[in-house]
Each structure stands twice: as C-alpha cells, then as structure tokens.
C-alpha cells in the first residue's frame, strides 16, 4: 500500500523541504502568522502536504488531505499536528485503507 512507502528515493522528503521553503517565503513576504496557514493536497499531494505539516518547525493551522496517506516518516511528528483527512470509499486509484491507516 502507498502508506507504507519508505521514500527511498527521497521524493516526499524533497517535496516537503520545497514546500516548507515556500511557506517560509510566503509568510515573510506577506507577514503571515503560520498559525493561520492551512496546507492542502489531493492524492499524492495529500501525502506530501501531510509530511510537510508534520515536519514543519512552526505550528500551522492544519492540513486538509483528500484521498491521501501518511508516510511512515511523518507518523510520529504528525501526532502533535491538526489534520482533516477524507477519502471516498469507491476510490479505484488509492485504497481507502491509506487514509484509514493514518
């Protein structure tokens, strides 16, 4: 299942790092308080968003993950963050087990 991916190639880690850099840039440019920022993603983008929010050093308002999954590397840090995950039972691309596992 997708939620057991070890990210050996570093794709999710790279995505998380790049999104965190963009979050920092946008917050600085627009003088945004990180606790008012919500990150969202769909499918693989949801997995990347969840990992990013879990690893981000500043608190964010939360994360909306649609039809995604939580990777092993993000599970422990994610325990202290706010997430809203939802997934359609009839999804033929990504198993609903991926969201349920998170």
C-alpha positions as CSV (number, residue, x, y, z in Angstrom):
1,X,0.0,0.0,0.0
2,X,1.1,3.6,-0.6
3,X,1.0,4.4,3.1
4,X,3.9,2.0,3.7
5,X,6.3,3.7,1.2
6,X,9.7,4.2,2.7
7,X,10.6,7.1,0.3
8,X,13.9,5.5,-0.6
9,X,14.3,7.9,-3.5
10,X,13.6,10.9,-1.3
11,X,10.7,12.2,-3.4
12,X,8.4,13.0,-0.5
13,X,11.3,14.4,1.7
14,X,12.3,16.7,-1.2
15,X,8.7,17.8,-1.8
16,X,8.3,18.5,2.0
17,X,11.5,20.6,2.0
18,X,10.5,22.6,-1.0
19,X,7.0,23.3,0.3
20,X,8.5,24.4,3.7
21,X,10.8,26.8,1.9
22,X,7.8,28.3,0.0
23,X,5.8,28.5,3.2
24,X,8.6,30.5,4.8
25,X,8.9,32.8,1.8
26,X,5.2,33.5,1.6
27,X,4.9,34.1,5.3
28,X,7.8,36.5,5.3
29,X,6.6,38.3,2.1
30,X,3.0,38.8,3.3
31,X,3.7,38.9,7.1
32,X,1.5,35.9,7.7
33,X,1.3,34.2,11.1
34,X,2.0,30.5,10.5
35,X,-0.9,29.5,12.8
36,X,-3.3,31.0,10.2
37,X,-2.0,28.9,7.3
38,X,-3.7,25.6,6.2
39,X,-1.9,23.3,3.7
40,X,-4.0,21.0,1.5
41,X,-3.4,18.3,-1.0
42,X,-5.0,15.6,-3.1
43,X,-3.8,12.0,-3.6
44,X,0.0,12.0,-3.6
45,X,-0.1,15.8,-3.0
46,X,-2.0,15.0,0.2
47,X,0.8,12.6,1.3
48,X,3.3,15.4,0.6
49,X,1.2,18.0,2.4
50,X,0.8,15.7,5.5
51,X,4.5,15.1,5.6
52,X,5.3,18.8,5.2
53,X,3.0,19.8,8.0
54,X,4.3,17.1,10.3
55,X,7.9,18.1,9.8
56,X,7.4,21.9,9.6
57,X,9.1,23.5,12.7
58,X,6.4,26.2,13.1
59,X,2.8,25.4,14.0
60,X,0.3,25.7,11.2
61,X,-3.5,25.9,11.4
62,X,-3.7,22.5,9.9
63,X,-3.8,20.3,6.9
64,X,-6.6,19.1,4.6
65,X,-5.7,15.7,3.0
66,X,-8.0,14.4,0.3
67,X,-7.6,10.7,-0.7
68,X,-4.1,10.6,0.6
69,X,-1.9,8.8,3.1
70,X,0.5,9.4,5.9
71,X,4.0,8.1,5.3
72,X,6.0,6.2,8.0
73,X,8.5,9.1,8.3
74,X,5.7,11.5,9.2
75,X,3.8,9.4,11.7
76,X,5.5,10.4,14.9
77,X,5.8,14.1,14.2
78,X,2.2,14.1,12.9
79,X,0.8,13.2,16.4
80,X,1.1,16.8,17.5
81,X,-0.5,18.4,14.4
82,X,-4.1,19.0,13.2
83,X,-5.3,17.2,10.1
84,X,-8.5,16.6,8.3
85,X,-8.4,13.5,6.1
86,X,-11.2,12.3,4.0
87,X,-11.4,9.7,1.3
88,X,-14.2,8.2,-0.9
89,X,-14.9,4.5,-0.4
90,X,-15.2,4.0,-4.1
91,X,-11.8,5.4,-5.0
92,X,-10.2,3.0,-7.5
93,X,-6.8,4.7,-7.6
94,X,-5.9,5.0,-4.0
95,X,-7.3,2.5,-1.5
96,X,-9.4,4.0,1.3
97,X,-7.2,1.9,3.6
98,X,-4.4,4.5,3.0
99,X,-6.5,7.3,4.7
100,X,-7.9,4.9,7.3
101,X,-4.5,3.8,8.4
102,X,-3.5,7.4,9.1
